[in-house]
Amino acid sequence: MTSFHYVNDTLVAEDVALTEIANTYGTPTYVYSRADIEAAYTSFEQAFASHPHRVCYSVKANSNLAVLNILARLGAGFDIVSGGELQRVLRAGGDAAGVVFSGVGKTAAELQMALQANIACFNVESVAELDTLQSIAAQLGQVAPISIRVNPDVDSGTHPYIATGLKENKFGVSSDIAVEMYRRAATMDNINIVGIDCHIGSQITELSPLTDALAEVLQLVDGLERDGITLNHIDLGGGLGVCYKDEQPIAVEDYASAVLQTMGRHSQKLFFEPGRYIVANAGILLSKVELTKQNGDHRFAVVDAAMNDLIRPALYNAWQKVAAVELHDDPENWSVVGPVCETGDFIAHDRELAIATGDLIAVHSSGAYGFVMSSNYNSRNRAAEIIVSGSDHYCVRQRETIDDQLHLETILPD
């Protein structure tokens, strides 16, 4: 269910016409539906209601303070991958006691910051990180709660850039190394072993890789139990796919059923780190057609959004639905491209659209990995971000100006 739909041939977000958003805030602009964010989070919570669990929203998917605040109000935990994300969560009203810290390259300063904030768990990804965390915790006179991220060597069947569970990936450690690390951690005075972590990738649309990974993790859990190391929680990461084009995503209810069946007699609390599932289809990128042109047989609609605003098509060759905000007859075949000086600067190719100069388009499924991956390439200002709630709309990030871009720079003295 999405809150983006047509009313009298005009695309609306909840009860607000996107033409009103464009007239008020300009373009390009990201628009998010509060109702869709809340519904996606609630569906995940309800699916696992029969088992102890914690849903930790993956901040990297969309880290806008207002988005985080919506989820914090619902009681969400948070999965972070940097000290900056931790600060965002705290400023948005998130509880540090619900934060798990993932990532292969946490710095000493980030580890110290998270320790002092008293987060729930560090998902440790290497022997070196474990040793550093023990040292910092000892210096602070604290005890660091940890899980170890296991790399189960399971192919998630997703794009290679977002697959994280294969032995050639940089993330986590093998099962054998994980066991050695747990035994080592058990001897450390300032480390408290609380769980185990596994995350095999993003945009997963088949259940078997997820249950295969869990089955391997459970073997480790049982082996560690025999060694006298008891784990309180199992973190299964995120990765549930969404529909961009014609994918058949896993229903969260089916996911919950498969996970709980695989868990069997195991009673450990389950942690999850959904990101894309919560916000991807809760957002669109609103853009205006600046001009149209034709080169040979190729018809181009040049819009004011570019690869610096939405890099997924250029980076992953990702397909996202593009729709006219106001419906017209007589569609034609278009390549929708941006003004950046790169041939790779495109939003979509070969799309049937009825559009003309000055029209608005909406790039659907842009709530995840959209604004967060944007840049100032070509000295372009980053887009505004808007949240719609019923008939109300709020600017939750103002459009940048060139002064915003330049205020950290200076020229050399004479």
C-alpha positions as CSV (number, residue, x, y, z in Angstrom):
1,M,0.0,0.0,0.0
2,T,1.4,3.4,-1.0
3,S,0.2,6.9,-0.2
4,F,1.2,8.1,-3.7
5,H,-1.7,7.8,-6.1
6,Y,-3.7,9.8,-8.6
7,V,-6.7,12.0,-7.8
8,N,-8.3,13.7,-10.9
9,D,-5.2,12.8,-13.0
10,T,-2.8,14.5,-10.6
11,L,-0.4,12.6,-8.4
12,V,-0.8,13.2,-4.7
13,A,1.2,12.2,-1.6
14,E,-1.4,11.3,1.1
15,D,-3.8,14.2,0.7
16,V,-1.4,16.7,-0.9
17,A,-1.0,17.3,-4.6
18,L,2.7,17.1,-5.7
19,T,2.0,20.2,-7.8
20,E,1.5,22.0,-4.6
21,I,4.8,20.7,-3.2
22,A,6.6,21.8,-6.3
23,N,5.0,25.3,-6.3
24,T,5.8,25.7,-2.6
25,Y,9.3,24.3,-2.4
26,G,10.6,24.1,-5.9
27,T,12.4,21.1,-7.5
28,P,14.2,18.8,-7.3
29,T,12.7,17.7,-4.0
30,Y,12.4,14.5,-2.1
31,V,8.9,13.9,-0.7
32,Y,8.2,11.3,2.0
33,S,4.9,9.9,3.3
34,R,4.7,9.7,7.1
35,A,1.9,7.2,6.9
36,D,3.9,4.9,4.7
37,I,6.9,5.0,7.0
38,E,4.7,4.3,10.0
39,A,2.8,1.5,8.2
40,A,6.0,-0.3,7.1
41,Y,7.6,-0.2,10.5
42,T,4.4,-1.3,12.2
43,S,4.0,-4.3,9.8
44,F,7.5,-5.5,10.8
45,E,6.8,-5.1,14.5
46,Q,3.5,-7.0,14.2
47,A,4.9,-9.8,12.2
48,F,7.2,-10.8,15.0
49,A,4.9,-10.0,17.9
50,S,4.9,-13.6,19.1
51,H,8.7,-13.6,19.7
52,P,11.0,-11.3,21.7
53,H,12.5,-8.9,19.2
54,R,13.9,-5.5,18.5
55,V,13.5,-3.7,15.1
56,C,16.5,-1.4,14.6
57,Y,15.9,0.8,11.6
58,S,19.0,1.0,9.4
59,V,19.9,4.7,9.5
60,K,22.0,4.6,6.3
61,A,18.9,4.1,4.2
62,N,17.5,7.6,5.1
63,S,19.0,9.6,7.9
64,N,16.9,12.7,7.9
65,L,16.2,13.8,11.4
66,A,12.4,14.0,10.9
67,V,12.4,10.4,9.5
68,L,14.4,9.2,12.5
69,N,12.1,11.1,14.9
70,I,9.0,9.4,13.4
71,L,10.5,6.0,14.0
72,A,11.8,7.0,17.5
73,R,8.3,8.0,18.5
74,L,7.2,4.5,17.4
75,G,9.8,2.9,19.7
76,A,12.2,1.8,17.0
77,G,15.8,0.9,17.7
78,F,18.5,2.0,15.3
79,D,21.3,0.4,13.3
80,I,24.2,2.8,12.8
81,V,27.4,2.6,10.8
82,S,29.2,5.8,11.9
83,G,29.6,8.2,14.7
84,G,27.7,10.8,12.7
85,E,24.7,8.5,12.5
86,L,24.8,8.0,16.2
87,Q,24.6,11.7,16.7
88,R,21.7,12.0,14.3
89,V,19.8,9.3,16.2
90,L,20.3,11.0,19.5
91,R,19.4,14.4,18.2
92,A,16.2,12.9,16.7
93,G,15.1,11.6,20.1
94,G,16.3,8.0,19.6
95,D,17.4,6.0,22.7
96,A,21.0,5.0,22.8
97,A,19.9,1.8,24.6
98,G,18.3,0.7,21.4
99,V,21.3,1.3,19.1
100,V,23.5,-1.4,17.5
101,F,26.7,-0.3,15.8
102,S,27.6,-2.1,12.6
103,G,30.4,-1.4,10.1
104,V,33.8,-2.9,9.2
105,G,35.9,0.3,9.8
106,K,34.8,1.9,13.1
107,T,37.4,4.3,14.3
108,A,38.7,4.5,17.9
109,A,36.9,7.9,18.3
110,E,33.6,6.4,17.1
111,L,34.0,3.4,19.4
112,Q,34.6,5.7,22.4
113,M,31.7,7.9,21.5
114,A,29.3,5.0,21.3
115,L,30.7,3.5,24.6
116,Q,30.1,6.8,26.4
117,A,26.6,6.9,25.0
118,N,25.9,3.4,26.4
119,I,24.6,1.8,23.2
120,A,23.0,-1.6,23.2
121,C,25.6,-3.5,21.2
122,F,28.7,-3.3,19.0
123,N,28.5,-5.7,16.0
124,V,32.3,-6.5,15.9
125,E,33.7,-7.4,12.5
126,S,37.4,-8.2,13.1
127,V,39.9,-9.3,15.7
128,A,41.5,-5.9,15.5
129,E,38.2,-4.2,16.3
130,L,37.7,-6.5,19.3
131,D,41.1,-5.7,20.7
132,T,40.6,-1.9,20.2
133,L,37.2,-2.0,21.8
134,Q,38.6,-3.9,24.8
135,S,41.4,-1.3,25.2
136,I,39.1,1.7,24.9
137,A,36.6,0.2,27.3
138,A,39.3,-0.5,29.9
139,Q,40.5,3.1,29.6
140,L,37.0,4.4,30.2
141,G,36.3,1.9,33.0
142,Q,33.3,0.5,31.1
143,V,32.2,-2.8,29.7
144,A,31.4,-3.0,26.0
145,P,28.4,-5.2,24.9
146,I,29.3,-7.1,21.8
147,S,28.1,-9.5,19.1
148,I,30.3,-10.8,16.4
149,R,29.3,-10.4,12.8
150,V,29.5,-13.8,11.1
151,N,29.9,-14.1,7.3
152,P,28.0,-17.3,6.4
153,D,29.2,-17.4,2.8
154,V,25.6,-17.3,1.5
155,D,24.7,-15.8,-1.9
156,S,21.8,-13.5,-1.4
157,G,21.2,-13.3,-5.1
158,T,21.3,-9.5,-5.2
159,H,23.5,-6.9,-6.9
160,P,27.2,-7.5,-6.2
161,Y,27.7,-4.0,-4.7
162,I,25.0,-4.7,-2.0
163,A,25.8,-8.4,-1.3
164,T,27.6,-8.7,2.0
165,G,27.5,-12.3,3.0
166,L,30.1,-14.0,0.7
167,K,33.6,-15.0,1.8
168,E,35.1,-12.5,-0.7
169,N,33.1,-9.6,0.9
170,K,34.9,-7.3,3.3
171,F,32.2,-7.7,6.0
172,G,32.3,-9.9,9.1
173,V,34.4,-13.0,9.7
174,S,34.2,-16.7,8.9
175,S,32.5,-19.1,11.3
176,D,35.8,-20.5,12.4
177,I,37.3,-17.1,13.2
178,A,34.1,-16.1,14.9
179,V,34.4,-19.0,17.3
180,E,38.0,-18.1,18.1
181,M,36.9,-14.5,18.7
182,Y,34.1,-15.5,21.1
183,R,36.6,-17.6,23.1
184,R,39.0,-14.7,23.2
185,A,36.3,-12.2,24.1
186,A,35.2,-14.4,27.0
187,T,38.6,-13.8,28.6
188,M,38.4,-10.0,28.3
189,D,37.5,-8.0,31.4
190,N,35.9,-5.1,29.6
191,I,33.8,-7.1,27.0
192,N,30.4,-8.5,27.6
193,I,29.2,-11.1,25.0
194,V,25.5,-10.5,24.3
195,G,24.8,-11.8,20.8
196,I,25.7,-12.8,17.3
197,D,25.2,-10.8,14.1
198,C,24.6,-11.8,10.5
199,H,23.7,-9.6,7.4
200,I,24.0,-11.1,3.9
201,G,22.9,-8.2,1.7
202,S,20.2,-5.9,0.6
203,Q,17.2,-6.1,-1.8
204,I,16.8,-9.8,-1.1
205,T,13.6,-11.3,-2.7
206,E,14.0,-15.0,-1.9
207,L,13.6,-16.6,1.5
208,S,16.1,-19.4,1.2
209,P,19.3,-17.3,1.5
210,L,17.9,-15.7,4.7
211,T,16.9,-19.0,6.3
212,D,20.1,-20.7,5.2
213,A,22.1,-18.0,6.9
214,L,20.1,-18.3,10.1
215,A,20.5,-22.1,10.1
216,E,24.3,-21.6,10.0
217,V,24.2,-19.0,12.8
218,L,22.1,-21.4,14.9
219,Q,24.8,-24.1,14.6
220,L,27.3,-21.5,15.9
221,V,25.0,-20.6,18.7
222,D,24.7,-24.2,19.8
223,G,28.4,-24.8,19.5
224,L,29.2,-21.7,21.6
225,E,26.6,-22.9,24.2
226,R,28.6,-26.1,24.5
227,D,31.7,-24.0,25.2
228,G,29.9,-22.2,28.0
229,I,29.2,-19.0,26.0
230,T,25.5,-18.2,26.1
231,L,24.1,-15.6,23.6
232,N,21.1,-13.5,24.5
233,H,20.2,-12.3,21.0
234,I,20.6,-13.1,17.3
235,D,20.8,-10.2,14.9
236,L,19.7,-11.2,11.4
237,G,20.4,-7.8,9.9
238,G,18.1,-6.4,7.2
239,G,17.9,-7.0,3.5
240,L,14.2,-7.5,2.7
241,G,13.6,-6.4,-0.8
242,V,11.0,-4.0,-2.1
243,C,9.2,-3.6,-5.4
244,Y,10.9,-1.2,-7.8
245,K,9.7,-2.8,-11.1
246,D,8.3,-6.3,-11.2
247,E,10.1,-7.9,-8.2
248,Q,8.0,-10.1,-6.0
249,P,9.2,-9.0,-2.5
250,I,9.0,-11.4,0.5
251,A,5.9,-10.6,2.6
252,V,7.1,-9.7,6.1
253,E,4.6,-12.2,7.5
254,D,6.1,-15.0,5.4
255,Y,9.6,-13.9,6.5
256,A,8.5,-14.0,10.1
257,S,7.0,-17.4,9.7
258,A,10.1,-18.8,8.1
259,V,12.5,-17.3,10.6
260,L,10.5,-18.5,13.6
261,Q,10.2,-22.0,12.1
262,T,13.9,-22.1,11.6
263,M,14.5,-20.9,15.1
264,G,12.7,-24.0,16.4
265,R,13.5,-24.4,20.1
266,H,15.9,-21.4,20.3
267,S,14.5,-18.6,22.4
268,Q,17.1,-15.9,21.9
269,K,15.7,-12.4,21.3
270,L,15.8,-11.5,17.6
271,F,17.2,-8.2,16.3
272,F,16.5,-6.9,12.8
273,E,18.0,-4.0,10.8
274,P,15.5,-3.1,8.1
275,G,16.1,0.1,6.2
276,R,15.0,-0.1,2.5
277,Y,11.9,-2.0,3.6
278,I,10.8,0.9,5.9
279,V,11.4,3.9,3.7
280,A,12.1,3.0,0.0
281,N,8.5,3.1,-1.2
282,A,7.6,5.9,1.2
283,G,9.4,8.4,-0.9
284,I,9.6,10.0,-4.4
285,L,11.9,12.4,-6.1
286,L,10.0,15.2,-7.6
287,S,11.6,16.9,-10.6
288,K,10.8,19.3,-13.5
289,V,11.4,18.8,-17.2
290,E,13.7,21.7,-18.2
291,L,13.7,20.9,-21.9
292,T,13.3,18.2,-24.5
293,K,15.6,17.4,-27.4
294,Q,16.2,14.7,-30.0
295,N,19.5,13.2,-31.2
296,G,18.8,10.9,-34.1
297,D,16.2,8.4,-33.0
298,H,16.7,9.2,-29.3
299,R,14.3,11.5,-27.5
300,F,15.6,13.1,-24.3
301,A,13.7,14.8,-21.5
302,V,16.3,16.8,-19.5
303,V,15.1,17.2,-16.0
304,D,16.4,19.3,-13.1
305,A,17.3,16.2,-11.0
306,A,20.6,14.5,-11.8
307,M,23.0,11.8,-10.7
308,N,24.1,13.9,-7.9
309,D,20.5,13.9,-6.5
310,L,19.8,10.2,-7.2
311,I,22.9,8.0,-8.0
312,R,21.2,4.6,-8.0
313,P,20.6,4.4,-11.7
314,A,24.2,5.4,-12.6
315,L,25.8,3.3,-9.8
316,Y,23.7,0.1,-9.9
317,N,21.9,0.5,-13.2
318,A,18.9,0.5,-10.9
319,W,15.4,0.7,-12.4
320,Q,12.9,3.0,-10.7
321,K,9.4,3.9,-11.9
322,V,9.1,7.4,-13.5
323,A,5.7,8.9,-13.8
324,A,4.2,12.1,-15.0
325,V,2.7,14.1,-12.1
326,E,-0.2,15.2,-14.3
327,L,-1.5,12.6,-16.7
328,H,-1.8,13.4,-20.4
329,D,-2.6,11.5,-23.5
330,D,-0.2,10.4,-26.3
331,P,2.9,9.1,-24.5
332,E,6.2,8.8,-26.3
333,N,9.4,7.0,-25.6
334,W,11.9,9.0,-23.6
335,S,15.3,8.9,-21.9
336,V,15.0,10.9,-18.7
337,V,18.4,12.5,-18.1
338,G,19.9,15.2,-15.9
339,P,22.1,18.2,-16.6
340,V,25.4,16.8,-15.1
341,C,28.3,16.5,-17.6
342,E,28.4,12.7,-17.6
343,T,26.8,10.2,-20.0
344,G,26.0,8.2,-17.0
345,D,23.8,11.0,-15.7
346,F,20.4,9.4,-16.3
347,I,17.3,8.6,-14.3
348,A,15.7,6.2,-16.8
349,H,15.8,5.0,-20.4
350,D,13.1,3.8,-22.7
351,R,10.1,5.0,-20.7
352,E,6.7,5.7,-22.2
353,L,5.7,9.1,-20.9
354,A,3.4,11.9,-21.9
355,I,5.5,14.9,-20.9
356,A,6.6,18.3,-22.2
357,T,8.9,21.1,-21.1
358,G,7.7,22.4,-17.7
359,D,6.0,19.3,-16.7
360,L,6.7,17.5,-13.4
361,I,7.8,13.9,-13.0
362,A,8.0,11.7,-9.9
363,V,10.7,9.1,-9.5
364,H,9.1,6.5,-7.3
365,S,10.7,4.3,-4.6
366,S,13.3,7.0,-3.8
367,G,12.9,7.1,0.0
368,A,15.9,4.8,0.6
369,Y,19.4,5.5,-0.7
370,G,18.3,8.6,-2.4
371,F,19.1,11.8,-0.6
372,V,21.6,10.1,1.7
373,M,23.8,9.3,-1.3
374,S,23.5,12.7,-3.0
375,S,26.4,15.0,-3.5
376,N,27.4,18.5,-4.7
377,Y,29.0,17.2,-8.0
378,N,29.1,20.0,-10.6
379,S,28.6,22.3,-7.6
380,R,24.9,21.5,-7.6
381,N,22.9,22.3,-4.5
382,R,21.3,19.2,-2.8
383,A,17.6,18.9,-2.9
384,A,15.0,19.9,-0.3
385,E,13.3,17.2,1.7
386,I,9.6,17.3,2.6
387,I,7.4,15.1,4.7
388,V,3.7,14.9,4.0
389,S,1.3,14.0,6.9
390,G,-2.3,13.8,5.8
391,S,-3.1,17.2,4.3
392,D,-0.1,18.9,5.9
393,H,3.4,19.1,4.5
394,Y,6.7,20.1,6.2
395,C,10.1,21.1,5.0
396,V,12.4,18.9,7.0
397,R,15.6,19.9,5.1
398,Q,15.9,23.2,3.2
399,R,17.3,23.2,-0.2
400,E,21.0,24.0,-0.1
401,T,22.4,27.3,-1.5
402,I,25.8,28.0,-3.0
403,D,26.8,29.7,0.3
404,D,26.0,26.5,2.2
405,Q,28.4,24.7,-0.1
406,L,31.2,27.3,0.1
407,H,31.2,28.3,3.8
408,L,33.9,25.6,4.7
409,E,36.2,26.7,1.9
410,T,38.7,29.5,1.5
411,I,41.3,30.8,-1.0
412,L,45.0,31.1,-0.3
413,P,46.3,34.4,1.1
414,D,48.3,36.7,-1.1
